[in-house]
Amino acid sequence: MDDQTKQLIEGIKNNPAAIQSLFRTQDGQNLLRMLTAGDNGATLQRAAKNASKGDPSEMIQMVSRIMQSPDGAALVDRIGKNIKR
């Protein structure tokens, strides 16, 4: 896992309200679309359930895949910066 992904996940863990406000933003909506593409959110639901039980590995993999594209990396970077605020 790269530092950018770690920072995003730590920001969310340290500020649970941030995730709610995140999905009200355009960047949050774009991230949600990327995370649910292909299977109508089934993988995201499973990953979120596992993360809530202490195993964030699938969620980390999903974010890492998104960050492999330039657009995805820029999106995660913007979100990370906003969560730190």
Secondary structure, 3 states (H helix, E strand, C coil): CCHHHHHHHHHHHHCHHHHHHHCCCHHHHHHHHHHHCCCCCHHHHHHHHHHHCCCCHHHHHHHHHHCCCHHHHHHHHHHHHHHHC
